[in-house]
Amino acid sequence: MNLLALAIGTVLAGSSYWTGSRASRTFRINRYGTRFRARVISVTSTPVGDEGGYEDTVRVRFDVPDGPAVEADTSIALRGPTGLRPGDPVEVAHLPRFPGKVVLPGFPSADGVGLLGYACVLFAVMTVFFFWVAAATG
């Protein structure tokens, strides 16, 4: 059995699971999350790539009816800064199952469901290929 192909396939299987779970979590929060009005606490912009893209990490705080106030983060991928500043009101989607994560409807999430979904499928196909190579050569 080709151990290198087996190792590569195992890494790709883990990557497939990781990207799929990120995409699934973001989709569930956006689709089924309760909407709250929140206040922006901080915004950190990080340049990404050479084409002027940014990833803004936005920290928000909001009150939930049946518990203490929640502080959570989200990452937004944009061609430029979001324009959000501390103190700005925003709408967020939140699920208690994921206490530290929110989604800002109307902003593209850096955990984009489409991109991560495609990556998950690609990793899964490559996993099958490398497992097949490992089995066929050994």
C-alpha positions as CSV (number, residue, x, y, z in Angstrom):
1,M,0.0,0.0,0.0
2,N,1.3,3.4,-0.9
3,L,1.6,5.2,2.5
4,L,2.2,8.7,0.9
5,A,-1.1,8.4,-1.0
6,L,-2.8,7.2,2.2
7,A,-1.4,10.1,4.2
8,I,-2.4,12.7,1.6
9,G,-5.9,11.1,1.4
10,T,-6.3,11.3,5.2
11,V,-5.3,15.0,5.2
12,L,-7.7,15.7,2.4
13,A,-10.5,13.9,4.3
14,G,-9.9,16.0,7.4
15,S,-9.9,19.2,5.2
16,S,-13.2,18.1,3.6
17,Y,-14.8,17.6,7.1
18,W,-13.4,21.0,8.4
19,T,-14.6,23.0,5.4
20,G,-17.9,21.3,5.2
21,S,-18.6,21.9,8.9
22,R,-17.7,25.6,8.6
23,A,-20.0,26.0,5.6
24,S,-22.8,24.1,7.4
25,R,-22.5,26.2,10.6
26,T,-22.6,29.5,8.7
27,F,-25.6,28.3,6.6
28,R,-27.5,27.1,9.7
29,I,-26.9,30.4,11.6
30,N,-28.0,32.5,8.6
31,R,-31.0,30.4,7.8
32,Y,-32.3,29.4,11.3
33,G,-30.7,31.9,13.6
34,T,-32.7,34.3,15.7
35,R,-32.3,37.9,14.6
36,F,-31.1,40.5,17.1
37,R,-30.1,44.1,17.1
38,A,-26.5,44.4,18.1
39,R,-23.9,47.1,18.6
40,V,-20.5,46.8,17.0
41,I,-17.7,46.7,19.6
42,S,-14.7,46.5,17.4
43,V,-13.7,46.1,13.7
44,T,-10.3,44.8,12.6
45,S,-9.5,45.0,8.9
46,T,-6.9,42.7,7.5
47,P,-5.8,43.0,3.8
48,V,-6.0,39.7,1.9
49,G,-4.2,39.1,-1.3
50,D,-2.8,41.5,-3.8
51,E,-6.1,42.6,-5.4
52,G,-7.3,44.9,-2.6
53,G,-9.5,42.4,-0.8
54,Y,-10.1,42.7,3.0
55,E,-11.4,40.5,5.7
56,D,-13.0,42.4,8.5
57,T,-13.4,40.7,11.8
58,V,-16.4,42.4,13.5
59,R,-17.1,41.9,17.3
60,V,-20.7,42.6,18.4
61,R,-22.6,42.6,21.6
62,F,-26.3,42.0,22.0
63,D,-28.9,41.1,24.7
64,V,-30.9,37.9,24.5
65,P,-34.2,37.6,26.3
66,D,-33.4,34.5,28.4
67,G,-29.8,35.1,29.4
68,P,-26.8,37.4,29.7
69,A,-25.6,39.6,27.0
70,V,-23.6,37.9,24.2
71,E,-20.4,39.0,22.6
72,A,-19.5,37.2,19.4
73,D,-17.4,37.6,16.3
74,T,-17.9,37.3,12.5
75,S,-15.6,37.6,9.6
76,I,-16.7,39.5,6.5
77,A,-14.8,39.2,3.1
78,L,-15.0,42.3,1.0
79,R,-13.2,44.3,-1.7
80,G,-13.0,47.2,0.8
81,P,-13.6,47.9,4.4
82,T,-17.2,47.4,5.7
83,G,-17.6,50.9,6.9
84,L,-18.7,49.7,10.2
85,R,-17.4,51.5,13.3
86,P,-17.7,50.8,17.0
87,G,-21.1,51.8,18.3
88,D,-22.9,51.2,15.0
89,P,-26.2,49.2,15.2
90,V,-26.3,46.0,13.1
91,E,-28.7,43.1,12.7
92,V,-27.2,39.7,13.5
93,A,-28.3,36.1,13.2
94,H,-27.4,33.9,16.2
95,L,-27.9,30.4,17.4
96,P,-27.3,29.5,21.0
97,R,-25.7,26.3,19.8
98,F,-22.8,28.4,18.5
99,P,-22.4,31.0,21.2
100,G,-19.2,32.7,19.9
101,K,-20.3,33.0,16.2
102,V,-22.8,35.3,14.5
103,V,-23.7,36.1,10.9
104,L,-24.4,39.7,9.7
105,P,-27.2,39.3,7.1
106,G,-26.5,41.5,4.1
107,F,-22.7,41.1,4.4
108,P,-20.7,38.3,2.7
109,S,-19.3,36.0,5.3
110,A,-15.7,34.9,5.1
111,D,-17.1,31.5,5.8
112,G,-19.0,31.6,2.5
113,V,-21.3,28.6,2.1
114,G,-20.8,28.4,-1.7
115,L,-17.0,28.5,-1.7
116,L,-16.5,26.2,1.3
117,G,-19.1,23.8,-0.1
118,Y,-17.2,23.5,-3.4
119,A,-13.9,23.1,-1.5
120,C,-15.5,20.3,0.6
121,V,-16.6,18.4,-2.5
122,L,-13.2,18.9,-4.1
123,F,-11.4,17.6,-1.1
124,A,-13.8,14.7,-0.9
125,V,-13.2,13.7,-4.5
126,M,-9.4,14.1,-4.1
127,T,-9.7,11.9,-0.9
128,V,-11.3,9.1,-2.8
129,F,-8.7,9.4,-5.6
130,F,-5.8,9.2,-3.2
131,F,-7.3,6.3,-1.2
132,W,-7.9,4.5,-4.6
133,V,-4.2,5.1,-5.5
134,A,-3.1,3.8,-2.1
135,A,-5.2,0.7,-2.5
136,A,-4.3,0.1,-6.2
137,T,-0.5,0.4,-5.7
138,G,-0.2,-1.8,-2.8
